[in-house]
């Protein structure tokens, strides 16, 4: 708490003759799979290998208890800056937020216990062995997704979340289920520059509609806003979902400029403790979605849903055109019922035209606002 380091990170050098990068990746994978001892700090380690005088590989492994996805980019950027001899400003540390986070959790504990008291049935899923299939969006597709989100007054995060909900509804034939959503949990703008495990898992009760449209997206958007105002209290309340959704966007700043070049390289596929995880990476240009635990057919179905969402929408007829068509085709059919009274489509069209003629006689045309004061009745319609 006083800023004194509690543990020292040792960077171990790999002093081996490696014949190829493939051999190196095999050695690094063995190191990557070595578990952490949770009772022994630090929960981070590094491995350095020098390929040549001008090329090095640095493998950094950290447990999720001390590092979230956003912090990973911050850590790499700070390492690059220090390597170039630049200063790294850290006005606050993660422990500065501990009291704030604990206070918020205690304040909203009752909200989450009530929400999780009626848990939906588990989704009938099982893990699929093998590397996770991926969905790669081109720059044009990613731009189209962002533009669609902006036109619907939402975010790409919500669009991906809606896609996943509707896919699971169709895949599992279940209309109500629980979905874990990774929430970054950073309380203010200053915390965007702080390395730490801010991310939380929110249990979201999903009841997606039959169609994925703008109204459905708006409903999910509002639902996420409501849940995000109540930080989740970690604990065994029987909330653990089978499927997880994580959307990781990279910080906008790039690595510091200098005489040396830095490039982040993913050597291993994403892993997950859940039966399924949709892990979306957004670097501001391209988007890649990893379907961890799923099979290629499921990933293809998700991609087809995404293409359908981004495709040109089918033109739907105006409600007035539908009403006029019904009046002409079925004039004797009942259109309105109120208490003991009823009105057919033919009568509705006749009365509407008479009322329109009365308004026109008073000099009232299209676009003019007219106030009506009538009791609830068929005449009001």
C-alpha positions in Angstrom: 0.0 0.0 0.0 2.9 2.4 0.6 4.3 1.8 -2.9 7.1 -0.5 -1.9 7.5 -3.5 -4.2 6.2 -6.7 -2.5 7.8 -9.1 -5.0 10.5 -8.9 -7.7 9.9 -10.0 -11.3 12.8 -12.1 -12.7 13.2 -12.2 -16.5 14.7 -15.6 -17.3 16.9 -15.8 -20.4 16.5 -18.8 -22.7 20.0 -19.9 -23.5 19.3 -22.6 -26.1 20.2 -23.0 -29.7 16.9 -23.0 -31.5 16.9 -24.2 -35.1 13.6 -22.5 -36.2 10.9 -20.3 -35.0 8.6 -23.3 -34.8 10.9 -24.9 -32.3 11.0 -21.7 -30.3 7.2 -21.6 -30.3 7.1 -25.1 -28.9 9.5 -24.2 -26.1 7.5 -21.1 -25.3 4.2 -23.0 -25.3 5.6 -25.4 -22.7 6.5 -22.3 -20.6 3.1 -20.8 -21.2 1.3 -23.9 -20.0 3.2 -24.0 -16.7 0.7 -23.1 -14.0 1.1 -20.3 -11.4 1.3 -20.9 -7.7 -1.5 -18.6 -6.5 0.0 -18.4 -3.0 3.3 -17.2 -4.2 4.0 -13.7 -5.7 4.5 -12.5 -8.3 1.7 -13.9 -10.5 3.7 -12.7 -13.6 6.8 -14.1 -15.2 8.8 -13.4 -18.4 11.0 -15.3 -20.7 13.5 -13.6 -23.1 15.2 -15.2 -26.1 17.7 -13.4 -28.4 17.4 -14.6 -32.0 20.0 -12.2 -33.3 21.6 -8.9 -32.4 18.6 -7.0 -33.7 15.8 -9.4 -32.9 14.4 -10.6 -29.6 11.4 -12.5 -28.3 9.9 -11.6 -25.0 7.2 -13.8 -23.5 5.2 -12.2 -20.7 2.8 -14.4 -18.8 0.5 -13.0 -16.1 -2.4 -14.4 -14.2 -5.8 -12.8 -14.8 -6.0 -12.0 -11.1 -3.5 -9.2 -11.6 -4.0 -8.2 -15.2 -7.0 -7.7 -17.5 -7.1 -7.3 -21.3 -6.8 -3.5 -21.3 -3.9 -3.7 -18.9 -2.0 -6.0 -21.3 -1.7 -3.3 -23.9 -0.7 -0.8 -21.2 2.0 -3.1 -19.9 3.5 -3.7 -23.4 3.4 0.1 -24.1 5.1 0.9 -20.9 7.8 -1.8 -21.5 8.5 -0.3 -24.9 8.8 3.2 -23.5 11.2 2.0 -20.7 13.3 0.1 -23.2 13.7 3.4 -25.2 14.7 5.2 -22.1 11.5 7.2 -21.8 9.8 8.0 -18.5 6.4 6.4 -17.7 4.0 8.5 -15.7 1.8 6.5 -13.3 -0.2 9.0 -11.2 -2.2 6.3 -9.5 -1.9 2.6 -8.9 -4.5 -0.2 -8.7 -4.5 -0.3 -4.9 -5.7 3.3 -4.9 -9.0 2.1 -6.2 -9.5 -0.8 -3.8 -11.6 1.1 -1.3 -13.8 2.5 -4.1 -14.4 -0.9 -5.7 -15.2 -2.6 -2.3 -17.6 0.2 -1.4 -19.5 -0.2 -4.7 -19.7 -3.9 -4.4 -21.2 -3.7 -0.9 -23.7 -1.1 -2.0 -25.0 -3.3 -4.9 -24.7 -6.8 -3.3 -28.5 -7.0 -2.7 -29.2 -6.2 -6.4 -27.2 -9.1 -7.7 -28.4 -11.6 -5.1 -32.0 -10.8 -6.1 -31.2 -11.1 -9.8 -29.4 -14.4 -9.4 -32.0 -16.0 -7.1 -34.1 -17.3 -10.1 -31.4 -18.9 -12.3 -32.5 -20.0 -15.8 -31.9 -23.6 -16.9 -28.3 -24.3 -18.0 -27.6 -24.3 -21.7 -27.2 -27.8 -23.2 -23.6 -27.4 -24.5 -20.4 -29.4 -24.3 -16.9 -28.4 -25.2 -15.4 -29.2 -28.6 -11.7 -30.2 -28.7 -9.4 -28.5 -31.2 -8.2 -25.0 -32.0 -11.0 -22.4 -31.7 -12.5 -21.3 -35.1 -12.2 -17.6 -35.9 -14.4 -15.0 -37.7 -12.3 -12.3 -39.3 -14.0 -9.1 -40.5 -12.3 -7.2 -43.3 -11.8 -3.4 -42.8 -14.9 -2.8 -44.9 -17.0 -5.1 -42.8 -15.7 -3.7 -39.6 -16.5 -0.2 -40.8 -20.0 -1.3 -41.8 -20.5 -2.8 -38.3 -19.4 0.4 -36.6 -21.6 2.5 -38.9 -24.6 0.3 -38.2 -24.0 0.6 -34.5 -23.8 4.4 -34.8 -27.0 4.7 -36.8 -28.8 2.6 -34.2 -27.3 4.7 -31.4 -25.5 1.8 -29.8 -22.0 0.3 -29.9 -20.3 -2.6 -31.7 -20.1 -4.3 -28.3 -23.9 -4.4 -28.1 -24.3 -5.6 -31.7 -22.0 -8.6 -31.1 -23.8 -9.3 -27.8 -27.2 -9.4 -29.6 -25.7 -11.6 -32.3 -24.5 -14.1 -29.7 -27.8 -14.1 -27.8 -29.9 -14.8 -30.9 -27.4 -17.5 -32.0 -27.7 -19.3 -28.6 -31.5 -19.0 -28.6 -31.6 -20.8 -32.0 -28.7 -23.2 -31.3 -30.0 -24.4 -27.9 -33.7 -24.0 -28.5 -33.9 -22.0 -25.2 -35.6 -18.7 -24.8 -34.2 -17.8 -21.4 -30.6 -18.4 -20.3 -27.7 -16.9 -18.5 -24.7 -15.3 -20.3 -21.5 -14.0 -18.8 -20.4 -10.6 -20.1 -16.9 -9.3 -19.4 -17.2 -5.7 -18.0 -14.0 -3.7 -17.8 -15.1 -2.1 -14.4 -12.9 1.0 -14.6 -14.5 3.7 -12.5 -13.1 6.9 -14.1 -11.0 8.2 -17.0 -7.8 8.3 -15.0 -8.1 4.5 -14.4 -7.7 3.9 -18.1 -3.9 4.4 -17.6 -3.7 2.1 -14.6 -2.6 -1.6 -14.8 -4.7 -3.9 -12.7 -7.5 -6.5 -12.7 -10.4 -4.1 -13.1 -12.4 -6.4 -15.4 -15.5 -8.2 -13.9 -17.9 -10.8 -15.1 -21.6 -9.8 -15.2 -24.3 -12.5 -15.3 -26.8 -11.3 -17.9 -30.2 -12.9 -18.0 -31.1 -13.1 -21.7 -34.5 -13.4 -23.3 -33.9 -12.5 -26.9 -36.8 -11.9 -29.2 -37.5 -13.9 -32.4 -35.9 -11.2 -34.7 -32.7 -9.2 -34.4 -33.7 -5.7 -35.3 -33.2 -2.1 -34.1 -35.8 -2.4 -31.3 -34.2 -5.6 -30.0 -30.7 -3.9 -30.0 -32.1 -0.9 -28.2 -33.6 -3.2 -25.5 -30.3 -5.0 -24.9 -28.4 -1.6 -24.9 -30.7 -0.3 -22.2 -30.3 -3.6 -20.3 -26.5 -3.3 -20.3 -26.7 0.3 -19.1 -28.8 -0.8 -16.2 -26.5 -3.6 -15.2 -23.3 -1.6 -15.6 -24.6 0.8 -12.9 -24.4 -2.1 -10.4 -20.9 -3.5 -10.1 -21.1 -7.2 -9.7 -20.1 -8.8 -6.4 -17.9 -11.9 -7.1 -19.1 -14.9 -5.1 -20.9 -18.2 -5.2 -24.5 -17.2 -5.8 -25.2 -20.0 -8.4 -24.8 -17.5 -11.3 -21.9 -19.2 -13.2 -22.9 -19.2 -16.9 -22.0 -21.8 -19.6 -21.1 -19.1 -22.2 -19.0 -16.0 -21.9 -18.8 -12.9 -24.1 -15.7 -10.7 -24.1 -15.1 -7.7 -26.3 -11.5 -6.3 -26.2 -10.7 -3.0 -27.8 -7.1 -1.9 -27.9 -6.1 1.5 -26.4 -5.9 4.1 -29.1 -2.2 5.0 -28.4 0.4 3.0 -30.4 3.8 1.9 -29.2 6.2 4.9 -28.7 8.2 6.0 -31.7 11.9 5.4 -31.7 14.8 3.7 -33.4 13.5 0.3 -32.4 10.4 -1.4 -33.6 7.9 -3.3 -31.4 5.3 -5.7 -32.6 2.9 -7.8 -30.5 2.5 -11.3 -31.7 0.0 -13.9 -30.6 1.6 -17.3 -30.4 -1.2 -19.3 -28.8 -5.0 -19.4 -29.3 -7.3 -18.0 -26.7 -8.4 -20.3 -23.9 -11.4 -20.2 -21.6 -12.8 -21.9 -18.5 -16.3 -21.8 -20.0 -18.0 -24.2 -22.4 -18.1 -21.5 -25.0 -16.6 -18.0 -25.2 -17.0 -15.4 -27.9 -13.8 -13.4 -27.7 -13.8 -10.3 -30.0 -10.7 -8.3 -30.6 -11.0 -4.8 -32.1 -7.9 -2.8 -32.9 -9.8 0.1 -34.4 -9.5 -1.2 -38.0 -10.1 -5.0 -38.1 -12.1 -7.2 -35.9 -11.4 -10.9 -35.1 -13.9 -13.0 -33.2 -12.6 -16.3 -31.6 -15.3 -18.9 -30.9 -13.5 -20.7 -28.0 -14.8 -24.2 -27.2 -17.1 -24.3 -30.3 -16.9 -26.0 -33.6 -16.4 -24.6 -37.1 -20.1 -25.1 -38.0 -21.2 -22.9 -35.1 -18.7 -20.3 -36.1 -20.0 -20.3 -39.7 -23.6 -19.9 -38.4 -22.4 -16.9 -36.4 -20.7 -15.4 -39.4 -23.8 -16.0 -41.5 -25.9 -14.1 -38.9 -23.4 -11.3 -39.0 -23.5 -11.1 -42.8 -27.2 -11.0 -42.7 -27.2 -8.2 -40.2 -24.7 -6.1 -42.3 -26.5 -6.8 -45.6 -29.0 -4.4 -47.1 -32.2 -4.5 -45.0 -35.4 -5.7 -46.7 -37.8 -2.8 -47.4 -40.9 -3.2 -45.1 -44.2 -1.7 -46.2 -45.5 1.4 -44.4 -48.2 0.6 -41.8 -50.6 2.9 -43.6 -50.2 1.0 -46.9 -50.9 -2.3 -45.1 -54.0 -0.8 -43.5 -55.3 0.5 -46.9 -54.6 -2.8 -48.5 -56.6 -4.6 -45.8 -59.5 -2.1 -46.2 -59.7 -2.9 -50.0 -59.3 -6.6 -49.7 -61.4 -7.3 -46.6 -63.8 -4.4 -46.1 -66.3 -6.5 -44.1 -63.7 -7.9 -41.7 -63.6 -6.5 -38.2 -61.0 -3.9 -37.7 -61.7 -2.5 -34.2 -63.5 -3.7 -31.1 -64.2 -1.5 -28.1 -66.5 -2.7 -25.3 -69.8 -3.5 -27.1 -69.0 -1.6 -30.3 -67.1 -2.8 -33.4 -66.0 -1.3 -36.7 -65.2 -3.0 -40.0 -62.3 -2.1 -42.3 -64.7 -0.6 -44.8 -66.4 1.6 -42.2 -62.9 2.6 -40.8 -61.8 3.8 -44.3 -65.1 5.6 -44.9 -65.0 7.5 -41.5 -61.3 8.3 -41.9 -62.0 9.9 -45.4 -64.9 11.9 -44.0 -62.8 13.2 -41.2 -60.0 14.1 -43.7 -62.4 16.1 -45.8 -63.6 18.0 -42.7 -60.0 19.0 -41.9 -59.3 20.0 -45.5 -62.4 22.3 -45.4 -60.8 24.1 -42.4 -57.6 24.7 -44.4 -55.6 22.0 -42.5 -53.2 20.1 -44.7 -50.3 17.6 -44.4 -47.8 18.3 -41.7 -50.2 20.4 -39.6 -50.5 19.4 -35.9 -54.1 18.8 -34.7 -55.0 18.3 -31.0 -57.8 15.8 -30.3 -59.7 15.7 -27.0 -62.0 12.6 -27.0 -62.7 9.9 -24.5 -61.3 6.4 -25.1 -63.5 5.1 -27.9 -63.5 3.9 -31.5 -64.1 7.5 -32.6 -60.7 8.4 -31.0 -59.0 5.9 -33.3 
